[in-house]
Amino acid sequence: MSIKIGSTIDVPPLLPGQIVSLPGRGEIFVRHHQHDDPNAPTVLLLHGWTASSDVNFFTAYETLSQAYSIIGVDHRGHGRGLRPNRPFSLEDCADDAAAVVRSLGVKSVVAVGYSMGGPITLLLWQRHRDLVKGMVLQATSLEWSGTRRERSGWKFIIPMSRLFSRPRLMRWGIKRIIPRGHEMARYVPWLMGEMRRNDAWMIAEAGMAISKFDARGFAHTVDVPAGFVLTTKDRSVPPEKQAALAAALRATVVEFHADHMGTLQQPREYAAAMRESVDAVIQQIR
């Protein structure tokens, strides 16, 4: 059941939240669901560009929480993530996530990375191998600027990310994703509020960091079980680029017949694909 604030805003079912103090980093808001079974594996959710843990993953929270403990973080400059006085880097995001996991006393996780969360997941494995026992990547790529067209695209997209912090343009963009009458339309006001938490300057820096990321030199060395939710109709991250990363990881692929924002447009199908992929990785670990 969703929560209604006043008479205008419906809030979807979310996980318990808390503020975690990270020494030398600051305070960060964390979603943390502890499963009744103390031996249940922990899933670490690493969201995509311009989103937050809630915006990216709320449609899968309930399905995942039935079997697993969950940690969800907001990356730097996103949602309620850290706002440090230093340039954005994907490496710092990976280190932030590791610090959260350790601060909660969790020994190991299956990291789930959507879009930008894919590079962060790979860096988390590379920099904190003791924590990552498996990974599930979704709608993401080995590299993001392999062609001239992609490099040109970033020169347009990054400046536009600042413009889309304006409420009118943000509302227009969200309503293109979730049209009137869609089952998620009731949550559009809530989504607007969540998206407005973002720091426009750091969002642009994050876009630059994504555009420069390239895992072709090390992805094939990942030595933990991997799954991949491949968005087959994705117009933001081409399916063939997703497939190349899945092949490098020797990942078990679950096809999700959706565009990049399928988490919102096809919530039930996304939750099912997420659960199937996480379950498969957990089985390999066990």
C-alpha positions as CSV (number, residue, x, y, z in Angstrom):
1,M,0.0,0.0,0.0
2,S,1.3,3.4,-0.9
3,I,1.5,6.3,1.6
4,K,-0.4,9.5,0.9
5,I,1.1,12.8,2.1
6,G,-1.7,15.4,2.5
7,S,-4.1,15.0,-0.4
8,T,-1.7,15.3,-3.3
9,I,1.3,13.0,-3.1
10,D,1.3,9.2,-3.1
11,V,4.6,7.7,-1.9
12,P,5.2,4.1,-3.0
13,P,6.2,1.3,-0.5
14,L,9.8,1.9,0.5
15,L,12.4,0.2,2.7
16,P,13.4,1.5,6.2
17,G,15.8,4.4,6.0
18,Q,18.5,5.7,8.3
19,I,21.4,8.2,8.4
20,V,24.8,6.6,8.4
21,S,27.9,8.5,9.4
22,L,31.0,7.6,7.4
23,P,34.2,8.8,9.0
24,G,36.1,11.2,6.7
25,R,33.2,11.2,4.3
26,G,30.1,12.6,6.0
27,E,26.5,11.5,6.6
28,I,24.6,9.5,4.0
29,F,21.0,8.4,3.8
30,V,20.8,4.6,3.4
31,R,17.9,2.2,2.8
32,H,18.4,-0.9,4.9
33,H,16.1,-3.9,5.1
34,Q,17.2,-6.7,7.4
35,H,15.6,-10.0,6.5
36,D,14.1,-12.1,9.3
37,D,16.6,-14.8,8.4
38,P,20.0,-13.6,9.7
39,N,21.7,-15.9,7.1
40,A,19.9,-14.3,4.2
41,P,22.3,-12.8,1.6
42,T,22.5,-9.0,1.4
43,V,21.9,-7.3,-1.9
44,L,23.6,-3.9,-2.4
45,L,21.7,-1.6,-4.8
46,L,23.8,0.9,-6.9
47,H,21.5,3.1,-9.0
48,G,21.9,4.9,-12.3
49,W,22.7,8.4,-13.4
50,T,20.3,11.2,-12.3
51,A,18.3,8.7,-10.2
52,S,18.5,7.6,-6.5
53,S,18.1,4.2,-4.9
54,D,14.4,4.8,-4.5
55,V,13.7,6.2,-7.9
56,N,15.7,3.4,-9.6
57,F,14.7,0.4,-7.5
58,F,11.5,1.0,-5.6
59,T,9.5,-1.2,-8.0
60,A,11.7,-4.2,-7.1
61,Y,12.0,-3.5,-3.3
62,E,9.1,-5.7,-2.3
63,T,10.1,-8.7,-4.5
64,L,13.8,-8.6,-3.3
65,S,12.9,-8.1,0.3
66,Q,11.0,-11.4,0.4
67,A,14.3,-13.3,0.2
68,Y,17.1,-11.0,0.9
69,S,18.5,-8.2,3.1
70,I,18.9,-5.0,1.1
71,I,21.2,-2.0,1.3
72,G,20.4,0.9,-1.0
73,V,22.7,4.0,-1.2
74,D,22.3,7.3,-3.1
75,H,25.5,8.2,-4.9
76,R,27.3,11.5,-4.6
77,G,25.3,14.4,-5.9
78,H,22.2,12.1,-6.4
79,G,19.2,12.1,-4.2
80,R,20.3,12.3,-0.6
81,G,23.9,11.3,-1.3
82,L,27.0,12.9,-0.1
83,R,27.9,16.5,-1.2
84,P,31.7,16.6,-0.8
85,N,33.7,19.6,-1.8
86,R,35.6,17.7,-4.5
87,P,35.0,16.6,-8.1
88,F,32.7,13.6,-8.7
89,S,34.4,10.2,-9.4
90,L,33.0,6.8,-9.9
91,E,35.8,5.4,-7.7
92,D,34.6,7.6,-4.8
93,C,31.1,6.2,-5.3
94,A,32.4,2.7,-5.0
95,D,34.4,3.5,-1.9
96,D,31.3,5.2,-0.4
97,A,29.3,2.1,-0.9
98,A,32.0,-0.1,0.6
99,A,32.1,2.2,3.6
100,V,28.3,1.9,4.1
101,V,28.4,-1.9,3.9
102,R,31.2,-2.1,6.5
103,S,29.6,0.5,8.8
104,L,26.4,-1.7,8.9
105,G,28.5,-4.7,9.9
106,V,27.8,-6.6,6.7
107,K,30.6,-8.9,5.6
108,S,29.6,-9.5,1.9
109,V,27.1,-8.5,-0.7
110,V,25.8,-9.2,-4.1
111,A,26.1,-5.9,-5.8
112,V,23.4,-4.8,-8.3
113,G,24.3,-2.0,-10.6
114,Y,21.9,-0.3,-13.0
115,S,23.3,1.9,-15.8
116,M,25.9,4.1,-14.0
117,G,25.7,1.6,-11.2
118,G,27.3,-0.9,-13.5
119,P,30.7,0.9,-13.6
120,I,30.4,1.5,-9.8
121,T,29.8,-2.2,-9.3
122,L,32.9,-3.1,-11.3
123,L,35.0,-0.6,-9.4
124,L,33.6,-1.9,-6.1
125,W,34.8,-5.4,-7.1
126,Q,38.1,-4.1,-8.2
127,R,38.8,-2.0,-5.1
128,H,37.0,-4.0,-2.4
129,R,37.1,-7.7,-3.5
130,D,36.5,-9.0,0.1
131,L,33.0,-7.5,0.0
132,V,31.7,-8.5,-3.4
133,K,30.7,-12.2,-3.7
134,G,28.6,-11.8,-6.8
135,M,27.2,-9.1,-9.1
136,V,24.1,-8.4,-11.2
137,L,24.6,-5.7,-13.8
138,Q,21.6,-4.1,-15.6
139,A,21.3,-1.9,-18.7
140,T,25.0,-1.0,-18.6
141,S,28.1,-1.2,-20.7
142,L,31.8,-1.9,-20.8
143,E,32.5,1.5,-22.2
144,W,30.4,4.6,-23.1
145,S,32.3,6.5,-25.8
146,G,33.5,3.9,-28.2
147,T,32.1,5.7,-31.3
148,R,32.2,9.2,-32.6
149,R,28.5,9.4,-32.4
150,E,28.6,8.5,-28.7
151,R,31.3,11.0,-28.0
152,S,29.2,13.7,-29.7
153,G,26.1,12.6,-27.8
154,W,27.7,13.2,-24.5
155,K,28.6,16.8,-25.5
156,F,24.9,17.3,-25.8
157,I,23.6,15.2,-23.0
158,I,25.8,16.5,-20.2
159,P,24.8,20.2,-20.6
160,M,21.2,19.1,-21.0
161,S,21.3,17.3,-17.6
162,R,21.6,20.7,-15.9
163,L,18.6,22.0,-17.8
164,F,16.5,19.1,-16.8
165,S,17.0,20.0,-13.2
166,R,14.4,22.8,-13.9
167,P,10.9,21.7,-12.7
168,R,9.1,22.3,-15.9
169,L,11.5,20.3,-18.0
170,M,11.7,17.6,-15.4
171,R,8.0,17.3,-15.3
172,W,7.8,17.1,-19.1
173,G,10.5,14.4,-19.1
174,I,8.9,12.2,-16.4
175,K,5.5,12.4,-18.0
176,R,7.0,11.3,-21.3
177,I,8.2,8.2,-19.4
178,I,5.0,7.7,-17.4
179,P,2.0,8.9,-19.4
180,R,-1.4,9.7,-17.9
181,G,-3.3,6.5,-17.0
182,H,-0.2,4.5,-16.4
183,E,-0.2,2.5,-13.1
184,M,2.9,4.5,-12.0
185,A,1.3,7.9,-12.8
186,R,0.1,8.3,-9.2
187,Y,3.7,8.5,-8.2
188,V,4.8,11.3,-10.6
189,P,4.6,14.1,-7.9
190,W,6.7,11.9,-5.6
191,L,9.2,11.2,-8.4
192,M,9.4,14.9,-9.1
193,G,10.3,15.6,-5.5
194,E,12.9,12.9,-5.4
195,M,14.6,14.0,-8.7
196,R,14.8,17.6,-7.4
197,R,17.1,16.4,-4.6
198,N,19.8,16.0,-7.2
199,D,22.8,18.5,-7.3
200,A,22.7,19.7,-11.0
201,W,26.5,20.4,-11.0
202,M,27.5,17.1,-9.7
203,I,25.0,15.3,-12.0
204,A,26.9,16.9,-14.9
205,E,30.2,15.8,-13.5
206,A,28.8,12.3,-13.1
207,G,27.9,12.3,-16.7
208,M,31.4,13.2,-17.7
209,A,32.8,10.4,-15.5
210,I,30.5,7.8,-17.1
211,S,31.5,9.0,-20.6
212,K,35.2,8.3,-19.7
213,F,34.7,4.9,-18.1
214,D,36.2,1.9,-19.9
215,A,36.3,-1.6,-18.3
216,R,37.6,-3.4,-21.4
217,G,40.9,-3.8,-19.8
218,F,39.7,-5.6,-16.7
219,A,36.1,-6.8,-16.9
220,H,37.2,-10.2,-18.2
221,T,39.1,-10.8,-14.9
222,V,36.0,-10.6,-12.7
223,D,36.1,-13.8,-10.7
224,V,32.7,-13.8,-9.0
225,P,29.4,-15.1,-10.3
226,A,27.7,-12.6,-12.4
227,G,24.2,-12.0,-13.8
228,F,23.0,-9.5,-16.3
229,V,19.5,-8.0,-16.9
230,L,19.7,-7.0,-20.6
231,T,17.2,-4.3,-21.6
232,T,16.5,-5.5,-25.2
233,K,14.7,-2.3,-26.4
234,D,17.2,0.1,-24.8
235,R,17.7,3.4,-26.7
236,S,20.2,4.8,-24.2
237,V,22.6,1.8,-23.8
238,P,22.5,-0.3,-27.0
239,P,21.7,-4.0,-26.3
240,E,24.8,-5.1,-28.3
241,K,27.0,-3.1,-25.9
242,Q,25.2,-4.7,-23.0
243,A,25.8,-8.1,-24.5
244,A,29.5,-7.4,-24.9
245,L,29.8,-6.7,-21.1
246,A,27.7,-9.7,-20.2
247,A,30.0,-11.9,-22.4
248,A,33.2,-10.4,-20.7
249,L,31.7,-11.3,-17.3
250,R,30.5,-14.7,-18.5
251,A,27.2,-13.6,-17.0
252,T,23.9,-15.4,-16.9
253,V,21.6,-13.2,-19.0
254,V,18.0,-12.4,-18.3
255,E,16.3,-10.5,-21.0
256,F,14.0,-7.7,-20.0
257,H,12.1,-6.5,-23.1
258,A,12.0,-2.8,-22.2
259,D,13.7,0.5,-22.8
260,H,16.2,2.1,-20.4
261,M,13.4,3.4,-18.1
262,G,11.6,0.0,-18.0
263,T,12.0,0.0,-14.2
264,L,9.1,2.5,-14.1
265,Q,7.3,1.7,-17.4
266,Q,7.1,-2.1,-16.7
267,P,7.4,-2.4,-13.0
268,R,6.2,-6.0,-12.5
269,E,8.3,-7.3,-15.4
270,Y,11.3,-5.5,-14.0
271,A,10.9,-6.9,-10.5
272,A,10.6,-10.4,-11.9
273,A,13.7,-10.0,-14.0
274,M,15.7,-8.5,-11.1
275,R,14.6,-11.4,-8.8
276,E,15.4,-14.1,-11.4
277,S,18.9,-12.7,-12.0
278,V,19.7,-12.2,-8.3
279,D,18.4,-15.7,-7.5
280,A,20.6,-17.2,-10.2
281,V,23.8,-15.5,-8.9
282,I,23.0,-16.5,-5.3
283,Q,22.6,-20.1,-6.4
284,Q,26.1,-20.0,-8.0
285,I,27.6,-18.6,-4.8
286,R,26.0,-21.3,-2.7
